[in-house]
Amino acid sequence: MLDKEIKRHDEKSTTDKQAHEKDMMDQKAMLDEITKKKDALASHESLKKTADDWKQKCIRAENEAAAARVPYATLESLQDENRFLKKIVDSLDACCSTERRIDDFAKHRVNDFQTMPRKSRRELIISWLERFDHRRASWLHGRFAAFVHDRNRICHDNGVLQVDHNSFLRVCDEIKQDLDQLDEDTRNAHLLL
């Protein structure tokens, strides 16, 4: 019986030893797995810090871009305003040069043109043009009416914002071209007073 007891004890001891070794291997595997998880977590923390750094850089870049857009928008607004003001200046210049061209035409044809009102100077031009081309005279009369209407809005009535400046510049150019042609026609016809 002692042999049986020893044998059972040896078997139990072997079984316990194997169970203990298996437990130790399981614990070692668990410790290895925990170590891997800790390493992965540490790596993840490092990556998270890097990701957070990049997020901050992106936020900073977006803020800087937004801050840069403000002066650019202001610059664009000023450029738009300058373009509009340039149109006004161009319109005023066209107005003055057209008036001078009308004065020059009248000056060479009437002795006391200085005392003539501007409306009379334009009427004089229409009467001269009617001698050559009644249709052209009627057309120029319409151009003068458009010129005077827009000129008054630009120079006198504070209606500068309602004027189509491109159209006004075109009218001024057409009047000056017609006056140049009429000047040439009257010189060729020797109709000077």
C-alpha positions as CSV (number, residue, x, y, z in Angstrom):
1,M,0.0,0.0,0.0
2,L,2.8,2.3,0.6
3,D,3.9,1.7,-2.9
4,K,0.4,2.6,-4.1
5,E,0.5,5.7,-2.0
6,I,3.9,6.7,-3.4
7,K,2.8,6.0,-6.9
8,R,-0.4,8.0,-6.5
9,H,1.6,10.7,-4.8
10,D,4.2,10.7,-7.7
11,E,1.4,10.8,-10.3
12,K,-0.3,13.6,-8.4
13,S,3.0,15.4,-8.1
14,T,3.7,15.0,-11.8
15,T,0.2,16.2,-12.6
16,D,0.6,19.1,-10.2
17,K,4.0,19.9,-11.7
18,Q,2.6,19.8,-15.2
19,A,-0.3,22.0,-14.1
20,H,2.1,24.3,-12.4
21,E,4.3,24.5,-15.5
22,K,1.2,25.0,-17.7
23,D,0.1,27.8,-15.3
24,M,3.5,29.3,-15.4
25,M,3.5,29.2,-19.2
26,D,0.1,30.7,-19.3
27,Q,1.2,33.5,-16.9
28,K,4.3,34.1,-19.0
29,A,2.2,34.3,-22.1
30,M,-0.2,36.7,-20.3
31,L,2.8,38.8,-19.1
32,D,4.1,38.8,-22.7
33,E,0.7,39.8,-24.0
34,I,0.5,42.5,-21.3
35,T,4.0,43.8,-22.2
36,K,3.0,43.9,-25.9
37,K,-0.2,45.8,-25.1
38,K,1.8,48.2,-22.9
39,D,4.3,48.7,-25.7
40,A,1.5,49.2,-28.2
41,L,-0.2,51.6,-25.9
42,A,3.1,53.5,-25.4
43,S,3.5,53.6,-29.2
44,H,-0.1,54.7,-29.5
45,E,0.5,57.5,-27.0
46,S,3.5,58.6,-29.0
47,L,1.4,58.5,-32.2
48,K,-1.5,60.3,-30.4
49,K,0.9,63.1,-29.4
50,T,2.2,63.3,-32.9
51,A,-1.4,63.4,-34.2
52,D,-2.3,66.1,-31.7
53,D,0.8,68.1,-32.7
54,W,-0.3,67.9,-36.4
55,K,-3.9,68.9,-35.5
56,Q,-2.5,72.0,-33.7
57,K,-0.4,72.8,-36.7
58,C,-3.4,72.5,-39.0
59,I,-5.5,74.7,-36.7
60,R,-2.7,77.3,-36.6
61,A,-2.3,77.2,-40.4
62,E,-6.1,77.6,-40.9
63,N,-6.1,80.6,-38.5
64,E,-3.1,82.1,-40.3
65,A,-4.8,81.6,-43.6
66,A,-8.0,83.2,-42.3
67,A,-5.9,86.1,-40.9
68,A,-4.2,86.5,-44.3
69,R,-7.5,86.5,-46.2
70,V,-8.7,89.5,-44.2
71,P,-6.1,91.9,-45.6
72,Y,-6.5,90.3,-49.0
73,A,-10.2,90.9,-48.9
74,T,-9.6,94.5,-47.8
75,L,-7.1,94.9,-50.6
76,E,-9.6,93.6,-53.2
77,S,-12.3,95.9,-51.8
78,L,-9.9,98.9,-52.1
79,Q,-9.0,97.8,-55.6
80,D,-12.7,97.7,-56.5
81,E,-13.2,101.1,-55.1
82,N,-10.1,102.4,-56.9
83,R,-11.5,101.0,-60.2
84,F,-14.8,102.7,-59.6
85,L,-13.1,106.0,-58.7
86,K,-10.9,105.7,-61.8
87,K,-14.1,105.4,-63.9
88,I,-15.4,108.6,-62.2
89,V,-12.1,110.4,-62.9
90,D,-12.1,109.1,-66.5
91,S,-15.7,110.3,-66.9
92,L,-14.8,113.7,-65.5
93,D,-11.8,113.9,-67.9
94,A,-13.9,112.9,-70.8
95,C,-16.5,115.5,-69.8
96,C,-13.8,118.2,-69.7
97,S,-12.2,117.2,-73.0
98,T,-15.6,117.1,-74.7
99,E,-16.5,120.5,-73.4
100,R,-13.1,121.8,-74.6
101,R,-13.6,120.3,-78.0
102,I,-17.1,122.0,-78.3
103,D,-15.5,125.3,-77.2
104,D,-12.7,124.9,-79.8
105,F,-15.2,124.3,-82.5
106,A,-17.2,127.4,-81.5
107,K,-14.1,129.5,-80.9
108,H,-13.0,129.2,-84.6
109,R,-16.5,130.0,-85.9
110,V,-17.9,132.7,-83.7
111,N,-16.1,135.9,-82.5
112,D,-17.9,136.2,-79.2
113,F,-18.1,132.5,-78.3
114,Q,-16.9,133.3,-74.8
115,T,-20.2,135.0,-74.0
116,M,-22.3,132.2,-75.6
117,P,-23.9,129.8,-73.1
118,R,-22.8,126.2,-73.5
119,K,-26.2,125.2,-74.8
120,S,-25.9,127.8,-77.6
121,R,-22.5,126.4,-78.5
122,R,-24.0,122.9,-78.9
123,E,-26.9,124.4,-80.9
124,L,-24.4,126.2,-83.2
125,I,-22.7,122.9,-83.9
126,I,-26.0,121.2,-84.7
127,S,-26.9,124.0,-87.1
128,W,-23.5,123.7,-88.8
129,L,-23.9,119.9,-89.1
130,E,-27.4,120.3,-90.6
131,R,-25.8,122.0,-93.6
132,F,-24.0,118.8,-94.4
133,D,-26.1,115.9,-93.1
134,H,-29.4,116.4,-91.4
135,R,-29.5,112.8,-90.2
136,R,-26.1,113.1,-88.6
137,A,-27.2,116.4,-87.0
138,S,-30.2,114.7,-85.5
139,W,-28.0,111.8,-84.2
140,L,-25.5,114.3,-82.7
141,H,-28.4,116.2,-81.1
142,G,-29.3,113.0,-79.3
143,R,-25.7,112.4,-78.3
144,F,-25.5,116.0,-76.9
145,A,-28.7,115.3,-74.9
146,A,-27.2,112.1,-73.4
147,F,-24.0,113.9,-72.8
148,V,-25.6,116.8,-70.9
149,H,-27.9,114.5,-68.9
150,D,-25.0,112.3,-67.7
151,R,-22.6,115.3,-67.3
152,N,-25.1,117.0,-65.0
153,R,-25.5,113.8,-62.9
154,I,-21.7,113.4,-62.7
155,C,-20.7,117.0,-62.1
156,H,-23.7,118.7,-60.5
157,D,-26.5,116.4,-59.2
158,N,-24.5,113.9,-57.1
159,G,-25.8,111.2,-59.4
160,V,-22.4,109.8,-60.2
161,L,-23.4,106.4,-58.9
162,Q,-26.3,106.1,-61.3
163,V,-24.3,106.9,-64.4
164,D,-23.2,104.1,-66.8
165,H,-19.6,105.4,-67.1
166,N,-18.7,103.2,-70.0
167,S,-21.7,104.5,-72.0
168,F,-20.8,108.1,-71.0
169,L,-17.2,107.6,-72.2
170,R,-18.5,106.2,-75.5
171,V,-20.8,109.1,-76.0
172,C,-18.0,111.6,-75.3
173,D,-15.8,109.8,-77.9
174,E,-18.5,109.8,-80.5
175,I,-19.1,113.5,-80.0
176,K,-15.4,114.3,-80.3
177,Q,-15.2,112.2,-83.5
178,D,-18.2,113.9,-85.0
179,L,-16.8,117.3,-84.2
180,D,-13.5,116.3,-85.8
181,Q,-15.3,115.2,-88.9
182,L,-17.5,118.4,-88.9
183,D,-14.4,120.5,-88.4
184,E,-12.8,118.9,-91.5
185,D,-16.0,119.2,-93.5
186,T,-16.4,122.9,-92.7
187,R,-12.7,123.7,-93.4
188,N,-13.0,121.9,-96.8
189,A,-16.2,123.8,-97.6
190,H,-14.6,127.1,-96.6
191,L,-17.7,127.9,-94.5
192,L,-15.8,129.7,-91.8
193,L,-17.4,133.0,-90.7
